[in-house]
């Protein structure tokens, strides 16, 4: 479908808004602060999913300095060892390699009011379709078990209600484990199409539509989600590789709290592997997602729609983008600076004063 603006209105294009830049920084912060298996208190949709109320300690990256070795290890080895890259790792790197490097090595930015407002809006959207419950988590296996159950609950909601939000996905892209949380998935209820559409909603503090660089970053994010979703459905989940990479015990006996939660959803599982079997069966009952993806931009003040932007999935473009990003994470290349046409990004970067690119420009 073609791109469209709400109510036939035309909005001015702004290179970047304060709130949009804050969301980019929030993605960088999330990439640094929280792995997919978060030890923080989280909830589960009671539509219904769950998260840990108490989990094993897993400190921030900044808590543990990288080991001193004669040869410098890659960023992937230093900051994501035995962990998956997040989709936000990919999009933040695409925005600016150097900024991502600064965030990893110097720490995440502080949360701003704009960042909090964006998070609050997503929590509000989630609450419209999901009721959350707390589940006590005692191990990495139980954290993953709950994530898999959240996926099962969310996809059931999609099939019966035509919509779900905050759906966790996982897979291997270009040889690397990657995780993400899909903002929203809609199932057409017109009886014409059986392929769900993936949606991401972004909020803006001013009534302006995003720049091409921002849209490109959003396209990359949604294409990653589509790849992960479709791959779960069409390919056999690499269970043995999953267990070994994340150092998980498939025979781990689940606690009574987790078993009770799973039972409340109509399933019965004793071990972690039992849950994974349910997850794999669920994946293969789902349809692939629609080729066209949808980005929505809302005004933060009143949630009015600024723009809905639809675009087609491009497998080759995504492959090239992921390979380019992984080259940075795996140490195959040094961090690049933004291209000249996008140097405006530097004016919104908290690390600009320490950036060699900005320093050389100032000298000139």
C-alpha angles and dihedrals in degrees: 000000000000123000115266141187123222119263091355091283123146117219126196118253116243120195092226135337126221090244094048091051089049090055090052089051089047089056089052090049092049091050089055102037107041133038120206087262096060119191091202121103109277138165139228132226110259085199040061146245135133147214138186123292090185125011142164117293114269110168126205118276090252090063092070119047116215114268118263109248131163091242120048111247122225121264088247091057094042100046107018105035109151087359134098125246112249122229085242088059088059097046094044090051091049089053091056129337092203094051090051090051091050091050093050095047101035104030140261125297120258117261112261129204089256091054091049091049091052091049091048091053092052090048089051092051090049092050090057091070106014134062113198130218131186123242124185111238123199105175146020089257091058092047090055091043090057092047090053091048089050088055092050093048093046095050091047088053090050092053095045103034101026095237143062134169139205094023116176118225134180137185149129118277119184090343097309128104112243133184134190145159116237110223096215140348123196127196115208108243096193094092091237101095129031094188116102121227122228115226135189123191121204126185128218130198094215130047093253132116118238128263122254090257090057092047090049089053090050091049090053091051095051093043089055089052092049092050092051093046095047093043092054089053101042103034134059109256107246095234098169092049089047093052094046098043095050093035094238130160112228090198094055110138111234120231121252090252093056093042090050091052092049090047091053087061092054098260132111122211134160101176137037090249090057089061092047090054091055089048093052093048091050092051092056093052093059129090124238115260124260117272092236118072129200131225117189125196119199132187106245096218099061105001091244115159116257098176143346111208121191123188138166126256112255111198096187094048090050092049091052092047093050093047091050091050094046089052087064095044094046095048096248090127140014122256112278127218122235117275118263093255089059100043087117086081089071092066089065097044119106090209096054094107090059097041116112090214093058091044092054091048091052092051090051 
